[in-house]
């Protein structure tokens, strides 16, 4: 009824290789996202604390600082369902603060798309968004007039 199993004969080295490879992939993905977060922090005037991107809890505090939200938002992240909306708001505000469209911040939380979105947020060109009414010039510049007033 009971068979005698010898552990030495039933060892499968393929499982160990897949396990090691799986951990390597997990660490590579974590390092990718941490490095993108680090580059974003450097762009958002958080250079002194940019290394926080590599520390698991501190990277969330760094995100709150990048989005320029008060620190009590950290407590909101522990409330179920509320944390989803808070993370979307934090990422969208952080994207605005580094000069990107808030859409990239929204896409940073969607699986598989976030690989591209984080790259764009970290290395994309920064743009300043201004309203049309804030522009002092409304038309093309005029030609300078000579002293006689005749152009």
C-alpha positions in Angstrom: 0.0 0.0 0.0 2.7 2.5 0.9 5.6 2.8 -1.4 9.1 3.7 -0.4 10.0 6.9 -2.1 13.7 7.8 -2.3 14.1 11.6 -2.4 17.4 11.4 -4.2 15.8 9.6 -7.2 12.8 11.9 -7.4 14.7 15.2 -7.5 14.0 17.2 -10.6 16.7 19.8 -11.3 14.3 21.5 -13.8 12.2 22.9 -11.0 15.2 24.5 -9.4 16.3 26.1 -12.6 12.8 27.5 -13.3 12.6 28.7 -9.7 15.9 30.5 -10.0 14.9 32.0 -13.4 11.6 33.1 -11.9 13.3 35.0 -9.1 15.7 36.6 -11.6 12.7 37.8 -13.7 11.0 39.2 -10.6 14.1 41.1 -9.5 14.7 42.4 -13.0 11.1 43.7 -13.2 11.4 45.3 -9.7 14.7 46.9 -10.7 13.2 48.2 -13.9 10.3 49.9 -12.2 12.5 51.2 -9.3 14.9 52.7 -11.8 12.1 54.4 -13.8 10.7 55.8 -10.5 14.2 57.0 -9.6 14.6 58.8 -12.9 11.1 60.4 -12.5 12.1 61.6 -9.0 15.2 63.2 -10.4 13.0 65.1 -13.0 10.6 66.3 -10.3 13.1 68.1 -8.1 13.2 65.3 -5.6 16.9 64.6 -6.3 17.8 64.4 -2.6 15.4 61.5 -1.9 15.4 59.8 -5.4 17.1 56.7 -4.0 13.9 56.0 -2.0 12.6 54.5 -5.3 14.5 51.3 -4.5 13.2 50.9 -1.0 9.7 49.2 -0.9 7.8 51.5 1.5 9.8 54.7 0.9 9.0 54.5 -2.9 5.3 55.2 -2.0 6.3 58.1 0.2 8.5 59.4 -2.7 5.4 59.2 -5.0 3.4 61.2 -2.5 6.2 63.8 -2.4 6.4 63.9 -6.2 2.7 64.5 -6.5 3.0 67.2 -3.9 0.2 65.8 -1.8 0.1 65.9 2.1 1.6 62.9 3.9 -1.7 61.8 5.3 -2.4 60.4 1.8 -0.2 57.5 2.9 -3.0 56.4 5.3 -5.5 56.6 2.5 -3.6 53.9 0.7 -4.5 51.4 3.4 -8.2 51.8 2.9 -9.6 49.2 0.4 -11.1 50.7 -2.9 -10.1 54.2 -1.8 -6.4 53.2 -2.4 -7.2 52.5 -6.0 -8.4 56.0 -6.6 -5.6 57.5 -4.5 -2.9 55.7 -6.6 -4.5 56.9 -9.8 -4.6 60.5 -8.5 -1.0 60.3 -7.2 0.4 59.0 -10.5 -1.6 61.5 -12.6 -0.4 64.4 -10.4 3.2 63.1 -10.5 3.0 62.9 -14.3 1.8 66.5 -14.4 4.6 67.7 -12.1 7.3 66.3 -14.3 5.8 67.8 -17.4 4.0 64.8 -18.9 0.3 64.3 -19.7 -1.7 62.9 -16.8 -2.8 60.1 -19.2 0.7 58.6 -18.8 0.2 58.6 -15.1 -3.1 56.8 -15.5 -1.5 54.2 -17.8 1.3 53.6 -15.3 -1.1 51.5 -13.2 -2.4 49.3 -16.0 -0.6 46.0 -16.3 1.7 45.5 -19.3 1.0 49.0 -20.6 2.9 50.3 -17.5 6.2 49.1 -18.9 5.9 51.7 -21.7 4.2 54.3 -19.6 6.9 54.3 -17.0 9.6 54.6 -19.6 7.8 57.6 -21.2 7.4 59.2 -17.8 11.1 58.7 -16.9 12.8 59.5 -20.2 10.2 61.4 -22.2 10.7 65.0 -23.1 9.1 67.4 -20.6 6.5 69.9 -21.8 4.9 72.8 -20.0 1.2 73.0 -20.3 -0.2 76.6 -20.3 -3.5 78.0 -21.1 -3.9 80.1 -24.3 -4.9 83.2 -22.3 -1.6 83.2 -20.5 0.3 83.9 -23.7 1.3 87.6 -23.9 1.4 87.5 -27.7 -1.7 86.9 -29.7 -0.5 87.3 -33.2 2.8 87.5 -35.2 5.3 90.1 -34.2 5.0 93.4 -36.0 7.8 95.1 -37.9 9.6 97.8 -36.2 8.8 101.3 -37.4 11.4 103.8 -38.4 11.7 107.2 -36.8 9.5 109.0 -39.3 6.6 106.6 -38.6 6.6 105.3 -42.1 7.0 101.6 -42.5 
